[in-house]
Structures are given as C-alpha cells and as structure tokens.
Amino acid sequence: MRHLIGVTVASCLALSVAASGAWADLAEDCARALQNPDLAIRACGDIISRNPSDAMARRYRGIALAAKKDIDDAIADFSEAIRLDPGNAVAFKERGNAYHRKVDYDRAIADYSEAIKLDPGDASVYAWRASSYSRKREHDRAIADYAEAIRLNPKDVMNYRGLAFSHYAKGDYNAVISDLSEAIRIDPGSSSAYCDRGLLYLWTGDYDRGIADFDAAINLKPDDGGPYAGRGYAFFKKGDSERALADLNDAVRLVPDYVPAYAYRGEVFEARGERAKAADDYSRALSLSPATDLQREMQDGVRRRLASLQAAPPMPAPGADRGGSR
C-alpha cells in the first residue's frame, strides 16, 4: 500500500513539474512579443484562455499585435490589461503608442500623461508625449517634454533629434544646431544626427557645411539614401547639376520610396529643361506615402511645381527657328 501511495505521489509530482515547466515555456514565449510576434500571440492566447485575468499576458499580446500592425486589437488588449491592473504604467504607455500610430494624438497624450503620473521617472514616456505634441504642432509643450526626457536620460540621441525638430518648427535655427551638435558629441557614430544637421544647413543656405555633414553621414552609413539626397540637392544649389544627379540617382536606388529624392531630382531635371523627366519624378514623389510632416509639406510644394510645369507652353523642338524670318 505504501508503495502504491509512493508511486501515486511521485506521479503527481512529475505531472506537476511537467505542468510547471510547460507553463514557464508559455510565459517565456508570451514575453517574446517583439522578437517573435506570432509565437507570442499564440502563447499569450493560451495563457489568457486558462487565466483571463492575467494582465501581463494581455499586455504582451497587445505588444505583439501592434508589432504586426493589428492596432485595434492591440488597443483592446492594452485596455483590458489596464482594467485588470490600473496601476501599470507600461500598459498606459503601450496603449498610448498604439493611439499615436493611429494618429489619435489626443488619446495618446492622455495615456502618456497617466503613465507619467504612475511612473514619473520613465524618460521614454516624456519623449513619446513630446512626439505627439509635435505632431499636433504644440511645439512649446513638445520642447518641455523633450527637455525632461533629456534630463532623465541625457544619453539618448533620439531625444535631441526630436528637440531639434521642435526648435526648427519654431524657427529657432541656432537651437537646432546646438541640439544636433550635442547629439553628435554624445554619439559621434550617429549618421542620422549628421544628416539632420546637414539638412538644417541645407535649408538655411549653408551648403558647404551641409555637404560636410552629409559626407560624414555617408561615411558612417553608406547604404542610407537620405544623406545622398541631401548632398545632391546641396550640389544642385551650388550649381553642380551633374554631381547632384549622381547623388540623387544613388538616393533613389538605395531608398526607392523616399519622397525628397524624387522631389529634389525632379527640380534638377526641371532646371536642366528635361521637363518629361521632371514631371515623372514629381508624380512619383506625390504617389508615395510621406513618412513625416516635413515630407507631407514637401509634397505640397511638388504638387504646385508639377501643376506649373504642366501648364507651361511646350518647349520648342531643338533646332527650331526662334528668330522669325530674316
């Protein structure tokens, strides 16, 4: 009898250990929301089916769904996670991120603000809220939030870049240079910071400094088309259309869906009198989805240039008599 009881106890313990191990595997897979979203969604779903009140599984599944661009279902999971655990700052931040991606900046800001109340030491939440304020063109608030994010985490280059954008929107170009120069000081390997500063120099007519920054960005990341586009346009502004086209062709090759590359190259073609090629590039620039508000504004300018180009009288054929009869 004792032998039988021992076998039964041993069997139960083995089953318990096996079940515990299987549960641990599920929990581990569920937590891999960003590394393997499909696996995480299945694992988190299994956990939720066994324990619907598991707020952590809801949150991880929401992150995985957001990674797969299923934003509405992600928001539903984050909302349930918040209902189950209303003191979880991360759940508010993640739902805020989802609303930000849906361009619902007011709800995003509300969630970020709640996350800050719960955990005022998380620099990333201030940065995300700053980004939402910036998209709403509330740049003073964005600047205040970026400044707090930098105070909490002074080594994050992205916060300096965000701060620079808000200063640019307010026309404070000296502050932009200062922000980006500090970003470069902190991370001399940041090709994006060099490219951003190069663009500021380009837009303010300091073409040589712009070209120098684009050179640095290209040396750091030669497969990024953005610096080629900026440098090409700077060469164009300096009157060197050949070097401009060489760089802009590289930009289009490296980033075929980059609005500025086509907009800039179209302008070069237009200046060279190659109107058909210019119209093709302008049309291509308008067919792409703008990645930023600046690109959206650039498309407005491209739209006007294309309309003007199409309304212009046709150019005379080569060799046509332009002086009348003699």
N, C-alpha and C positions, 0 to 999 in steps of 0.2 A: 504493500500500500504506500509505504514511504517512497519507494522507488517510483511509483506511479505519480505521486504528488510532485516529486523532484523533476520528473520528465515534463509534467504539465507546466510547472513554474519556469523551467528552462525554456520551454517552447514559447510561453507568453513573453518572457524577457527577450527572446530572439525576435519575436514579432514586433515587440515594442521598439527595440533597437532599429530594426529594419524600417519601421514606420517613421521613426525619428530621423533616420538617415534620408529617407525619401522626401520628408518634409523639408529638411535642410537643403536638399538639392533643389526643390521647387523654389524655396525662398531665395537661393543663390541665383537661379535662372531668372526669377522675377526681378531681381535687382539689376540685371544686365540690360536695363531699359534702353540705354544709348548704344551699347556695343552690339546687341542682337535684339532689335525690337520685336521681331516675330516670335522668337523664343520667349521673350519676356511677357508678351501679351498672352501666350498660351499658359505659361506658368502662373502668372498673376491671376488669370481667369480660374485656374484650378483652385488656387488658394481662396479666392473670393467665393467660389461655389461651395467650399467647405466652411468658410467663415466670412459671411457677408459684412461683418463689422470690422474687417481688417483694413484700417485706414492706410497703412503703409502700402499694401498691395494695390489699393485703388490709386495711390499717388504714382507708384512706379508704372502701373499700366497706363496712366494718363501721360506720363513722360514718353513711353514707348509709342503710344498712339500719336502724340504730337510729332515724334520723330518721323512717323510715316505720313505726316500731313493730314491726319484724321483729327482736325482741330475740334470739331463739335463734340465728338465722343470723348476726346481728351478733357474738354471742359466739364463734361458730365462726370467723369471720374474724379477730377480735382474737386468739383463741388461736393460730391459725396464724401471724399476724404476730409474736406473742411467740416461738413456736417458731423462726421464721426469724431473728428479731432480739431475743434475750432481754435486750439492754441498752437497749431502747427504753422509756423511762419513760412516754411518752404512750400507748403501746399498753396498758400496765397500767392507766393512769388511765381510758382509754376503756372497757376491759372492766369495770373497777370501776363506772363509771357505768351500764353495761348491767345488771350484777348489782344495783345499787341500784334500778334501775327495776323489776326482777323481785322486789323486796322480799327479796332474798337478801343481807342486810346483812353477814353474816359473810364471805362470799366477796368482797363489795365492799371491806370493810375490809382483807382480806388483799392485794388488788390495790393499793389505795391505799398500803398500807404498803410494798409492793415499789417502787411508783413513787417514794415519798419517799426510799427508800434510793438509788435511781438518780439522783434529782434533788431534793435537799432544799430547793431554792430556789423551787419552784413553789407559790405560795400557794394556788392553786385546789385542789390535791390535799388539803391540810390541811382546807380548807373542806368538800370533799366527804366526807372521812372523818369530820369533825365531824358532818355531817348524818346519816351512817349511824349513828354512835354515839348521836346524839339520838333517832333512830327506835328504837333498842334501849333507850332510856331510860338510857343510860350518860352522864349529863349532865356529870359531872366530866371525863370524857375529851373530851366534845364541847367543853366550855369551854376546855380546854387547847389543843385543835386550832384553835378559832376565834381564840384569843389569838395563836397562832403565825401563822395566816393574816393577821391584822391587823398583826402585826409586819412581815411580809414585804410586805404591800400595804395600808397604812393608809388608802387612799382608796376601798376597795371597801365601799360601804354595805351590801351584802348580808351581809357577814361580821358587821357589828354587829347586824343584824336576827337572824341565826342565833344569835349570842351572847345576845341579849336573850331569845330563846325558851328557851334552856337555863337562863338565870338565872330566868326565870318558872317553869319546871318545878321548880326547886329552892326556889321561894317567896321569892327574893331580889328583891323588887319595886323597891327602891332602885337595885339594879344594872341592872334592866331600864330604868328611866327614864334612868339615866346612859348606857347603851348607845345607846338610841334618840335621846337628845338629841345625842349625839356624831354619830350618823348624819345628823341634821338639820343640824348645824353644818357637816359636810363637804359635804352636798348639800342645800341648802335647797329644792331643787325636787323632793325625793323624796316624792311623795304617799304612798307605801307606808309610809315611816318615820313620817309624821304619823298615818296610820291605825293603825299598830301601837301607837304611844304612846297614841292616843286609846282604843284597846281596853283597854290596861292601866289607864288612868284609869277607864274604864267599869267594869271588873271589880273595881276597888278602891273604887268608890262616889264617885269624884271626878268627878261628872257634868259640871260646868261646864267643867273643864279638858278633859274628853273631848270635849265638844261643840266647844270652840275648836279642838282638833286635827282633828276631823272636818271642820269648816268649812274649815280650811287645806287638807286633802286634797282636798276637793271643788273648791275654787277652782283647785287645781293640775291636777286631772283630773276634770272634771265628768261624764265618761261612765263612771266606775268606780262600780259599785253598792255595793262594800264599805263606804265611808265613810257612805253614806246609811243602810245597815243599822245601823251602829254608832250614828250620831247618832239614828236613830229610836228605838233601844232606850234610849238615854240620856234622850230626851224622855219616853219611857214611864215610866222610873224616876223622873223628876221629876214625874209625874202628868199629863203633857200627851199624852193618847192621840190627839188629833186631829193634832198635828204628828208624832207617832210614826207614825201610819198613812200620812200623806203621804210621809214619808221611806221607809218600808218598801215602799210601793207603787212608789216610784221604784227602789228596790233590786231588787225582783222584775222590774220592766220592763227594767232595764239588765243584770241577771245572772240569767236565769231558772233557772239550775241552782245557785244559791248557797244552801247549807243554812241558814246563820244567818238569812237574810232571811225564810224561811218559819217557822223556829223562833221568831224574835222576833215576827213578825206574828201567829202563832198564839197566842202568850202575850197579846198585846194584845187580840185578839178574845176570848180566854177571860175576861180581866179585865172586858171590856165585856158579858159574858153572851151573846156571839154564838158559841155552842158549835159549831154546824154549821160555821161558817167556820173556827173554831179547829181542829176536827178535820180539815178539808180541808187546812189549812196544815201541821199536824203530819204528816199522811200524806204530803204532798208532800215535806216535809223528809226523811222516812225513805226515800222512794223514790229519792233522789239518791245518787250516789257521793260520799262525803266526800273532800275534797281534802287534808285534813290530819288528824293525830291529834286535834287540838282539835275539829274538826268531827265526828269519829267519837265523841268523848266527848259532844259536844252532842247527837248523835242518841240516845245512851243516855238522856239526860235527857228528850228529846222523847218517846221511847218510853214512859217512865214517866208523863209528863203525859197522853199520849193514852189510856193504859190507865185512868188515874184518871178522865179525862173520860168515857170510855165506860162506866165502872162507876157513875158518879153517877146518881142518880134524875133523871128528866126534869124540866125546869123547868116550873112551872105556866104555862098559857096566859095571855096578857095579859088583864087584867080578871077573872080567876077569883077567886072568893070565897076569901080566905085566912084569914078570921077566924072561920069557922064560923057557925052560926045565931045570930041575936040575939033 
